[in-house]
Structures are given as C-alpha cells and as structure tokens.
C-alpha cells in the first residue's frame, strides 16, 4: 500500500476489518509540524517496507496522512500483541523509529474491533438509480 501517486502492489493485501480481538490492531498517531509530514511518511514507509512487514506476525498496515499536514497515522494489524512487541524490539526498525521520534510526538493505541459497518445494499441500489 503506497501513498501519493504510487499504486499499491499486487502482492499487498488491504487490512481486513472484522469484529473480534484477532488480529490485534495498532493505531499509532504521530503529531508533526506540517513541514516534516512528508519526511515522517517516508520514514514510516521505509521502516515498513524494509523491516516491519517482514516480521513474523505482521498481517497488514495502512499509512495515512492528515490533510492539514499535522498528523500521520499508521493502522497496523498484528497476529498478537507479543508479535508487535517483538517488532518494536528489533534493531533494524530502530533507526527509522528513532528519527521519526525526533520530528514527531507518538501516541500509540491498541484496539480490538467491536463493530464493522458498511452501506446498506438497498442504499447502493438506490444511489445507482440516481446516477
């Protein structure tokens, strides 16, 4: 899942959101000065591409940037909390994360999905009739 003008690679899978406690979801919000947002996105992209996605227990991730330039959010799924903890302890992820922490404040959160919502199928049919 690449941001910007790049398209996602065929071998990447989109995160699947389903009710339950597995996979574990980490939603990490970084607050950053607008002039550092692009650098932070690149650091997190590089860390994920080169190291994090290769760690056993990694399921999927999506990197988001706020439209106002002040936030970057990584939505990541891990098989278990222990898998996530092992990733954080890996030395090959540390240089990227250390640099990210130098330019941004980090607010991690760990979640389980309680509900998932989608459009009502009848609403989709109604919308298509009005096009």
Secondary structure, 3 states (H helix, E strand, C coil): CCCCCCCCCCCCCCCCCCCEEEEEEEEEEEEECHHHHHHHHHHHHHHHHHCHHHCCCEEEEEEEECCCCCEEEEEEEECCHHHHHHHHHCHHHHHHHHHHHHHEEEECCEEEECCCCCCCHHHHHHHHHCC
